[in-house]
Structure formats: C-alpha cells, structure tokens
C-alpha cells in the first residue's frame, strides 16, 4: 500500500529540493523543447550544446546490426566478464529524441554490476518515422533476442527495460511478443518513469508549463510527432488500455515531481490487477529522468534497479513459450 507521506512536500529531502531548484533555473535559460524542431534539438545534443552537456560515450561499447522490418537495426552492446543474462534496453526521448549511445555510463554500469550483456536498440525516430516504425523496430529486436539469446550470449535469461518512452516501448514489445508470436520470453521488466497512456493522464494534463525537464506542452509536442490523436485509444499505442495478463514481474520507478507520475501509478495497479508481480518505487521530489543525475536519491534508485535485475536473472528459468 502506498504511503501518502511520500507525496507530501515535507518528504522531499534537502539535496533533492536544492537540485530541483537549480535544474528549474537552468532550464529557464534555454529554449523550451516544444518551441524547436526535433532536428535542432538532436543536433544541439550531438554537438554538446544541450543543457545536459557533452554526451559521454564508452570505448567498451560494441556495435552490431540485426535484420529489421525496414532495413537493419543497430544494437549497442556491453559485455561483462561473466554473462548471466541479457538486458534489452530501449532509450527514452519521447520517440523523437535520444539514441542508443547516449546513456553509455549507466548501461556499462548495469552490464558490469549485474553480470548481464546489455543490448540497447537504435530504433527509428519520429517525426521522420512516426508510429508504428519505432515500436516495429523494438518488437523485431525483442523477437530476435528471444530466438537467438542462447546462441548469441550463452543464456536465455532475459530482462527488458526502458526509461520514459523507452518504458512504453518495452511494454508494447512484451504485448506484441505475447499476442503476435506466442512468446513470454522475458523474465522481468525494469520500467523507469514510463509513459503508458498517450491520451495523457491527469498528472500530465494538470501539470502546466512548469519546466522540470517535462511539462504539458513538451509532452504534447512528443505525442503529436509520434502518433495522431485518433490512434491514441489503441492499446498498441496506449498500453495502459491493454490486456496485461501474462506479463513478467516488473519494477516501476517514478518521482513525485514528474508530470508522468500517474502513468506509473496507474500501470502498476493494472499490472497487479492482471495477476502479475510488480513493485512500485516512488521517490519524493524526483523529477522526470531523476535516476540520471548525481544525487543520493538517484544512487539509491539505481541500486534498487540493479538488485531487481540481478534477482530476475538469477531466478529466471529461460524462455517460456
């Protein structure tokens, strides 16, 4: 049962409150995402001119290609000394921004700390490739891994994961594997501050223009680039509406200062109501993407995710058809 105290202002620790104030001040000085073109935002990030600064890329990453529905799909992989499982990762960015090589430090840490081969997917982005292009690529990558993990990595113990739009793509991929291919190949899902209802949940609709990475107009910009309004009731677009039976155990991570808070609250409830195992980890004051920042709360959240991954891999018994 959720503790109401988690959602009260006094639950936010001083470090988190100070960080949020500095973040809001920083973001007030840069052009809002929704006032720019996707191409301009991507270019600024690649050139290190985004508010996050230069992208840190690891020399340990290994690039490879697999067949996809419309050409090859790129995979960015990390290999620990011992491989106990495989961690399939879909990056965030509202289906419009981001890339497989933009979270190397965290993915490399997961690989080495959890003894999993990490496979991050370079799926196609909107608006150049709107729905269903990105989900199609993610489905293809998940299906490829379900069929080839044992031969490629020496294990069929699989975890799927993603942050923000990546969490959405992870759930959509699980549903497609179940419904289109008769596969329940993944032992667990690590779902960070996901967006699961593209019609917009109350927390998003009511957030307004306050900018703590995301706000209502920014998410509308992402939604409009990705999929038209008339398709957003489809469970393949808004998986909160789907039949969620037969899903793997899941960890939902979200902060209370995230416009997408309700997405995780509601999806966790529906996940459990469908008879699945799930844990909801709520962090007071956490903004969207908070696990990627150098705070004590982020370190605690990452440690919880790592423990979940290691437990899932150690408990997995292989592919379940």
C-alpha positions in Angstrom: 0.0 0.0 0.0 1.3 3.4 -0.9 2.2 5.8 1.9 0.5 9.2 1.5 3.6 10.8 3.2 5.6 10.0 0.0 3.7 12.7 -1.9 3.9 15.5 0.6 6.3 18.4 0.2 8.0 17.7 3.5 9.1 14.3 2.2 11.5 15.9 -0.2 15.0 15.8 1.2 17.1 19.0 1.1 19.5 17.8 -1.5 16.7 16.9 -3.9 14.9 20.2 -3.3 18.1 22.1 -4.0 18.8 20.1 -7.1 15.3 20.7 -8.4 15.6 24.5 -7.9 18.9 24.6 -9.7 17.5 22.5 -12.6 14.5 24.7 -13.0 16.7 27.8 -13.0 18.9 26.2 -15.7 16.0 25.2 -17.9 14.5 28.6 -17.7 17.6 29.9 -19.6 17.3 27.6 -22.6 14.6 27.5 -25.4 11.8 25.1 -24.4 12.0 21.8 -26.4 8.5 22.3 -27.9 9.5 25.6 -29.5 12.2 23.9 -31.5 12.4 21.4 -34.3 13.4 17.8 -33.5 16.3 18.1 -35.8 17.6 21.2 -34.0 17.3 19.6 -30.6 19.1 16.5 -31.8 21.9 18.5 -33.4 22.5 20.5 -30.2 22.7 17.3 -28.1 25.1 15.7 -30.6 27.3 18.8 -30.5 27.3 19.0 -26.7 25.3 22.2 -26.8 22.3 20.8 -25.0 21.6 21.7 -21.4 22.9 18.3 -20.3 26.3 19.0 -21.8 28.5 16.7 -23.9 27.5 13.1 -24.4 29.8 10.6 -22.6 30.5 7.5 -24.8 32.3 4.4 -23.8 35.0 2.7 -25.7 33.8 -0.6 -24.3 30.6 -0.5 -26.4 30.3 -2.9 -29.3 28.1 -2.1 -32.3 26.3 -4.6 -34.4 23.3 -4.9 -36.8 20.3 -7.3 -36.9 17.6 -7.6 -39.5 14.6 -5.3 -39.1 11.2 -4.6 -40.7 12.6 -1.8 -42.8 16.3 -2.4 -43.0 18.9 -3.2 -40.4 18.5 -2.2 -36.8 21.6 -1.1 -34.8 22.4 -2.5 -31.4 24.9 -1.0 -28.9 26.2 -3.8 -26.6 28.1 -4.1 -23.4 29.6 -7.4 -22.3 30.7 -8.2 -18.7 33.3 -10.8 -17.9 30.6 -13.2 -16.9 27.2 -13.2 -18.7 24.3 -14.4 -16.5 21.5 -12.8 -18.6 20.7 -10.3 -21.3 19.3 -6.8 -20.6 17.4 -5.4 -23.6 17.2 -1.6 -23.4 15.1 1.0 -25.2 16.2 4.6 -24.7 13.9 7.5 -23.8 13.3 10.7 -25.7 9.6 10.8 -26.5 10.0 8.6 -29.6 11.6 11.7 -31.2 14.9 12.3 -29.4 17.7 10.2 -28.0 19.9 7.4 -29.3 21.4 4.1 -28.2 24.8 5.7 -27.5 23.5 8.5 -25.2 23.4 6.6 -21.9 26.6 4.6 -22.0 27.8 5.1 -18.4 24.6 3.7 -16.9 24.4 0.8 -19.3 28.0 -0.1 -18.8 27.5 0.0 -15.1 24.5 -2.3 -15.4 26.4 -4.7 -17.5 29.4 -5.0 -15.1 27.4 -4.7 -11.9 24.6 -7.2 -12.8 26.6 -9.6 -15.0 24.3 -9.1 -17.9 25.0 -8.4 -21.6 23.3 -5.1 -22.4 21.7 -4.6 -25.8 20.5 -1.1 -26.5 18.3 -0.6 -29.6 18.7 2.1 -32.2 15.1 2.3 -33.2 13.7 4.7 -35.8 12.5 8.1 -34.5 9.5 10.3 -35.3 8.6 12.6 -37.0 10.6 11.2 -39.9 9.4 7.7 -38.9 6.1 8.0 -36.9 4.1 5.2 -35.3 4.4 2.3 -35.8 8.0 2.5 -37.0 9.7 2.7 -33.6 7.6 0.0 -32.0 8.1 -2.2 -35.0 11.9 -2.0 -34.6 11.6 -2.7 -30.9 9.4 -5.7 -31.5 11.8 -7.0 -34.0 14.8 -6.6 -31.6 12.9 -8.3 -28.8 11.8 -11.2 -31.1 15.4 -11.6 -32.3 16.7 -11.7 -28.8 14.0 -14.2 -27.7 15.0 -16.5 -30.5 18.8 -16.0 -30.5 19.9 -15.1 -27.0 21.1 -18.6 -26.1 23.2 -18.9 -29.3 24.5 -15.3 -29.2 25.1 -14.7 -25.5 25.0 -18.2 -23.9 21.9 -17.6 -21.9 18.2 -17.2 -22.4 17.6 -15.3 -19.2 16.2 -12.0 -20.4 15.2 -8.7 -18.9 13.6 -5.8 -20.9 13.9 -2.2 -19.8 13.4 1.4 -20.8 13.0 4.9 -19.4 10.2 7.3 -20.3 9.2 6.5 -24.0 11.6 3.5 -23.7 9.5 2.0 -20.9 6.4 2.4 -23.2 8.3 0.6 -26.0 9.3 -2.1 -23.6 5.7 -2.8 -22.6 4.5 -2.6 -26.2 7.2 -5.1 -27.2 6.1 -7.5 -24.4 2.5 -7.3 -25.5 3.4 -7.9 -29.1 5.6 -10.9 -28.3 2.7 -12.4 -26.4 -0.1 -11.6 -28.9 1.7 -11.9 -32.2 4.3 -14.6 -31.6 3.0 -16.6 -28.6 6.2 -15.8 -26.6 6.7 -14.9 -23.0 10.4 -14.8 -23.2 11.3 -12.1 -20.7 11.6 -12.8 -17.0 11.3 -9.2 -15.9 10.7 -5.6 -16.9 12.6 -2.6 -15.5 10.4 0.4 -16.3 11.6 3.9 -15.4 9.1 6.8 -15.3 7.3 5.5 -18.3 4.6 7.0 -20.4 1.8 4.4 -20.8 -1.3 6.5 -21.8 -0.8 8.8 -24.8 -4.2 10.4 -24.2 -2.5 12.0 -21.2 -3.1 11.0 -17.6 -4.4 13.6 -15.1 -1.0 14.4 -13.6 0.3 15.3 -17.1 -2.9 17.2 -18.1 -2.8 19.2 -14.8 1.0 19.9 -14.7 1.0 23.0 -16.9 4.2 24.8 -18.1 6.5 24.5 -15.1 9.6 23.1 -16.6 11.4 20.3 -14.8 12.5 18.5 -17.9 9.0 17.7 -19.0 5.7 19.6 -18.9 2.3 19.5 -20.6 3.3 21.3 -23.8 6.5 19.3 -24.2 4.7 16.0 -24.0 2.0 17.3 -26.4 4.9 18.0 -28.8 6.2 14.5 -28.4 2.8 12.9 -28.8 1.9 14.9 -31.9 5.2 14.0 -33.6 4.7 10.3 -32.8 1.1 9.4 -33.4 -2.2 11.2 -34.4 -4.9 11.7 -31.8 -7.3 9.3 -33.4 -4.9 6.4 -32.8 -4.2 7.0 -29.1 -7.0 4.8 -27.8 -5.4 1.8 -29.4 -3.8 -0.5 -26.7 -0.8 -0.8 -29.0 -0.3 3.0 -28.6 -1.6 3.4 -25.0 -0.7 0.1 -23.3 -2.4 1.2 -20.1 -5.6 0.1 -22.1 -4.2 -3.3 -23.0 -5.0 -6.8 -21.5 -1.9 -7.1 -19.3 -2.3 -10.8 -18.3 0.8 -12.9 -18.5 3.3 -10.1 -18.1 6.6 -10.7 -16.3 7.5 -9.2 -12.9 8.1 -5.5 -13.1 9.7 -2.7 -11.2 8.1 0.7 -11.8 10.3 3.7 -10.8 9.0 7.2 -10.7 9.4 10.5 -8.8 6.7 12.6 -7.3 7.7 15.7 -9.3 7.3 14.0 -12.7 4.3 15.0 -14.9 4.1 11.3 -15.8 3.6 10.2 -12.2 0.1 8.9 -12.9 1.4 6.7 -15.7 3.4 4.6 -13.3 0.8 4.7 -10.6 -1.9 3.5 -12.9 0.2 1.0 -14.8 1.5 -0.6 -11.6 -2.1 -1.0 -10.4 -3.3 -2.5 -13.7 -0.2 -4.8 -13.8 -1.0 -6.2 -10.4 -4.7 -6.4 -11.1 -3.9 -8.6 -14.1 -2.3 -11.1 -11.8 1.3 -10.1 -12.3 4.1 -9.4 -9.8 5.1 -5.8 -9.6 6.8 -3.3 -7.3 6.2 0.5 -7.4 9.2 2.6 -6.2 8.1 6.2 -5.6 10.8 8.8 -4.8 9.7 12.1 -3.2 10.8 15.1 -5.3 12.1 13.0 -8.1 11.8 14.8 -11.5 11.5 13.1 -14.8 14.7 11.2 -15.5 16.0 11.7 -11.9 17.9 8.5 -11.9 20.4 10.0 -14.4 21.5 12.8 -12.1 24.3 12.7 -9.5 22.2 12.7 -6.3 22.0 10.3 -3.4 18.3 9.6 -4.3 19.4 8.6 -7.8 22.1 6.3 -6.5 19.5 4.6 -4.2 17.1 4.2 -7.1 19.9 2.7 -9.3 20.9 0.3 -6.6 17.3 -0.8 -6.3 17.1 -1.4 -10.1 20.4 -3.3 -10.0 19.1 -5.6 -7.3 15.9 -6.2 -9.2 17.9 -7.1 -12.4 20.2 -9.5 -10.5 17.3 -11.2 -8.8 15.3 -11.5 -12.0 18.3 -13.1 -13.9 19.2 -15.4 -11.1 15.5 -16.6 -10.8 14.8 -16.9 -14.5 14.4 -20.4 -15.9 14.7 -19.5 -19.6 12.3 -18.9 -22.4 8.7 -19.6 -21.6 6.6 -20.3 -24.7 
